[in-house]
Each structure stands twice: as C-alpha cells, then as structure tokens.
C-alpha cells in the first residue's frame, strides 16, 4: 500500500482528485481486499448532465470551473474512507468500501442533492447543473474484477442518464453460481 505522500503525488493538481488510472487501481485493491472479508465494495460513476452543452455554449473556461466545483463538492460529500477520482472529462469514480445497495443509494442521493443545491449563479450558465449516477457493488463470494465492475456501473449510468438529468441507478451484478 502506498504512503499518503505517494497517493497525494498521484492526484490531479487542478482537481485534487485521483487520476483515472489511480482510482481504478484503488478500486482493484479494494476488491482484492474484500475477497477475504464479508464487507461489500461499491462504486459510483458520476457524470455531469449536459456537460457538452455547457462547454459549447459558454466555453471551456466555464466548463472547467463546473468540473472543478463538482470535484470539490463530491470530495467534501464523501466519507474519509471513500476515494474519489476523475474518470473522464466530465465523469468521476467514487469507490465506497464497506458499502452495499442501501448505503450506495444514500450516498448517491446525497451527491445529487449536493450538486443541485450548490451555488452556480456566479457562472454565466443558464443551465441547471446536475449529475447522474450509476453504480454497483460486490458482496462476498463474487469473483468479478474492477474492469467488469466498471462496465456494470457504466451500464447503470447509461440507464440513469436515459431516465433524465439527476438520475440514480444502483444494482448488484447478476452472478451465476453453480
């Protein structure tokens, strides 16, 4: 395991969040450590709704400010044991150790409310800023790895976005056991 100084060095300088490779590695580590415990591990993919429209209409500077503020709000709204990282231009990955379905719903709803309630009036955007979230969790006995878990969370995120801005879709993967 890395020291806090090594982890800090792998954070995005602008956002203060883990980079995509680092947050994915942290997810893989959490999954590996979960195999010997009874605690679930959850992950949330968070996407800024209509982000391309904000960038297209108001420019990249405003888009960057929106991303920066959301990064800070996400970090401040999670527990200390949770890990938040950038997972794309307008996407974030939140790794939630010891968190199953009920806890993920609580966290997801809190994040959506936090972003919706944030002060955005100083930006030249007439858009309502919101996020959509897709997530999944793994309980003991599941052999799914980080890539598969991210794929499932991505499918849940697509379903959340299809439902409209501010959507939240969480479910466990279907795992056949013989």
N, C-alpha and C positions, 0 to 999 in steps of 0.2 A: 504494500500500500504506500502511496506517495505521502510525503510530508505536506503539511498545509502550505509551505512556501512553494513546493513543486506544483501543487494544484493551482495556487494563485498565479504562477507563471503561465499556466495554460488557459488563462481566462482572456476573453476578448477585451482589449484595452478600452474600447469605446463603451461597450455594454456592461462590462464587469461580469459577464456570464461565461460559462464554459463554452468552448468551441464545439462544433458538431462532432468531431472525432472523439473528443474528451468525454462529452456527455454520453455518447454511445458506449464508450469503454466503461464508464461508471455504471451504466445500465447492465452491461455484461457482467461486471464484478458483482453487482447486487444479485443478479440471477444466480451466479455461481455460488455465492454465499447462502442463498435461500435454499439451495438443494439440501443443505444439512440442517435446516430449521423448519419450523412449522408456520412461519410467518409468510404472508403473501408479499409480492412486489408488484407495484403498479407503475404505469407510465401514462402520461397525458401528452398528446400532441396538440399544441395550441397554435391556431392560425388567426392572423388579423383579417377580419372580414373586409372585403372590397379594397384591399390594400393597393392593388394596381390602379384603381380609380383615383385614390388619394395621390399617388405618385404622378399619374398622368395629368391630373388637373392642377395640383398645387406644387409639383416639383419634388425632386429627390430630397431637398433640404427638409421640407415638411415631412416627407415620408420617413426620413432618418430620425427626426425628432419623435414621431409617433412610435417607431420601433424602440427607440431609447427609453421613452417613458414607460412603455408596456413592459420592457425588460425589467426596469426598476420596480414597477408595481407587482410583477409576478414574483420577483425575488423577495420582496417585502411581505408578500401574502402567503409564503410557504413556510413550513417548519424548518428549523435549523438542520434536521437530518435529511431533508429533501434536497435534491440537486436540480438546478435549472440551467439549461444551456440553449444556445442558439442552434437551430436545426434547419436553417434556410433563411432566405431573405426576410420573410415575414412569418416564420414558423419557429416555435420553441418546443423543447422537450423537457418535461418535468418528470423526474424519477422519484417515486414515492415508496420508500421502504416500509415494510410492515403495514401495507395499506391494501385492503380488499375493496370490493364494489361499493359498500356503503361509505367508506372513507373517501373514495375517489369522487363519488357524487358530491359529497360535502365540499371537498377541495375545488372541484370543477365549478360548482355553483358559486362558491366564494370568489374565484378568479373572474368569472363572467360578471358578477355584480361589481367587483372592484374596478374593473376596466370601464364598465358602463357609468359608474358613479364618479370617475376621475374628472378632474377639471381639464377640459380641452378647449375652452373658449378663447384662449390666447393664440391659438393656431388659426390660420386663415382657411380653415376647412369647415365647410357647411355639413360635412358628413358626420353622421353619428359613428363614433369609434366603438367597435365591438370585436369580440373574439368568438370563435367557435372551437370546440374541444372534442377530440375523440380519444378514447383511452381503453386500456385493457389491463388486466392483472393476471398474475400467475400464482396459483396456490401450490402447496406441497405436492410432489408427485408428477408435476408436469415437466416434460423434457424439452420444452420449447426454448430456443435461444433468443438472444437480442434481435437478430435480423427478422425472425418470424414475429416476434412481439411487436416490433416497429411496423411491420407490414399490416398486422391486425389493427394496431392503433391508427394507422393511416387510413384503412378502410372505414373505421369508426368515424374518423374526422371527415371523410368524404360524405358519409351519411349525415353527420351533424350539419355540414355546410349545405347539403341538399335541402335540409329542413328550413334553412333560412338563417340569417345572422343571429348570433348568440346561442347557437345550438350546442347541445351536450349529448354525446352518445358514448356510453361505457358498457362494455360486456366482456366476459371472460371468453377465451378461445374455446372452441369445441375440441376436446381431446378424446380420441377413442382409446380405450384401454381394453386389452384382451387378456 
